[in-house]
């Protein structure tokens, strides 16, 4: 979310929390944050709150919705610390945490903050080990994991949560990530809102679940949708200008799509038919105007239920 420019960051935080409370009071099931240390793809001197600290605040400022991150970058925290933080926030939220973990993708902020940025192969190997560590700390008493990159020696993680956080594993990689979902995940996030890609990735996931001897029905299938719904075709061009002004991700993957409500409903229906059970919706500009939140809730959410 791009926050309004203000000399008072506490006022900006209040604005963000107001959006979360509006979702909590509406028909939305969950509220999500991303895990970036500065704005992407360009580093700007704009307010951006750290993901886990913000998640803890949301845990106490909301009452009903689930809260989560999509997704935490594995390179920013040791997985044992990630597991401990998630267990704590799960308790603080009353058992509403969706703890999202991914391999990480944006080199610029890692370098800016002094984190190492190994090649893709090593990042994925680290991610695979991290998933095992996190799962062990949530499901075993005093686990031991002796990996190439991460090792834990019988740590106590009490409380684990209520009873433990939901483990959301982000990414659609068919050789590393989806096998990890099949073995360890409570949920996945794949496909970037493309129904055809989602359907293919979920077919691969089903095959990995069969190999692991796991019922894929026990895994929540999700994707993300960046959209700005408008009531009529005539509103589209004005909305595009608004989105470009308030969408910090506009330069990534073509930015947020401006669609009519009818087009948005059709897109959501296609995603539902592809097997999506949970949709993470990014609506730019909510810090300035909550109308898109209410419009999507009233006109589109019923398609998904």
Rosetta blueprint (number, residue, H / E / L):
1 X L
2 X L
3 X L
4 X L
5 X L
6 X L
7 X L
8 X L
9 X H
10 X H
11 X H
12 X H
13 X H
14 X H
15 X H
16 X H
17 X H
18 X H
19 X H
20 X H
21 X H
22 X H
23 X H
24 X H
25 X H
26 X L
27 X L
28 X L
29 X L
30 X E
31 X E
32 X E
33 X E
34 X L
35 X L
36 X L
37 X L
38 X L
39 X L
40 X L
41 X L
42 X L
43 X L
44 X L
45 X L
46 X L
47 X L
48 X L
49 X L
50 X L
51 X H
52 X H
53 X H
54 X H
55 X H
56 X H
57 X H
58 X H
59 X H
60 X H
61 X H
62 X L
63 X L
64 X L
65 X L
66 X E
67 X E
68 X E
69 X E
70 X L
71 X L
72 X E
73 X E
74 X H
75 X H
76 X H
77 X L
78 X L
79 X H
80 X H
81 X H
82 X H
83 X H
84 X H
85 X H
86 X H
87 X H
88 X H
89 X H
90 X H
91 X H
92 X H
93 X L
94 X L
95 X L
96 X L
97 X E
98 X E
99 X E
100 X E
101 X E
102 X E
103 X L
104 X L
105 X L
106 X L
107 X H
108 X H
109 X H
110 X H
111 X H
112 X H
113 X L
114 X L
115 X L
116 X L
117 X L
118 X L
119 X L
120 X H
121 X H
122 X H
123 X H
124 X H
125 X H
126 X H
127 X H
128 X H
129 X H
130 X H
131 X H
132 X H
133 X H
134 X H
135 X H
136 X H
137 X H
138 X H
139 X H
140 X L
141 X L
142 X L
143 X L
144 X E
145 X E
146 X E
147 X L
148 X L
149 X L
150 X L
151 X E
152 X E
153 X E
154 X L
155 X L
156 X L
157 X L
158 X L
159 X L
160 X L
161 X L
162 X L
163 X L
164 X L
165 X L
166 X E
167 X E
168 X E
169 X E
170 X E
171 X L
172 X L
173 X L
174 X L
175 X L
176 X L
177 X H
178 X H
179 X H
180 X H
181 X H
182 X H
183 X H
184 X H
185 X L
186 X L
187 X E
188 X E
189 X E
190 X L
191 X H
192 X H
193 X H
194 X L
195 X H
196 X H
197 X H
198 X H
199 X H
200 X H
201 X H
202 X H
203 X H
204 X H
205 X H
206 X H
207 X H
208 X H
209 X H
210 X H
211 X H
212 X H
213 X L
214 X L
215 X L
216 X H
217 X H
218 X H
219 X L
220 X E
221 X E
222 X E
223 X E
224 X E
225 X E
226 X E
227 X E
228 X E
229 X E
230 X E
231 X L
232 X L
233 X H
234 X H
235 X H
236 X H
237 X H
238 X H
239 X H
240 X H
241 X H
242 X H
243 X H
244 X H
245 X H
246 X H
247 X L
248 X L
249 X L
250 X L
251 X L
252 X L
253 X L
254 X L
255 X L
256 X L
257 X E
258 X E
259 X E
260 X E
261 X H
262 X H
263 X H
264 X H
265 X H
266 X H
267 X H
268 X H
269 X H
270 X H
271 X H
272 X H
273 X H
274 X H
275 X L
276 X L
277 X L
278 X E
279 X E
280 X E
281 X E
282 X E
283 X L
284 X L
285 X L
286 X L
287 X L
288 X L
289 X L
290 X L
291 X H
292 X H
293 X H
294 X H
295 X H
296 X H
297 X H
298 X H
299 X H
300 X L
301 X H
302 X H
303 X H
304 X H
305 X L
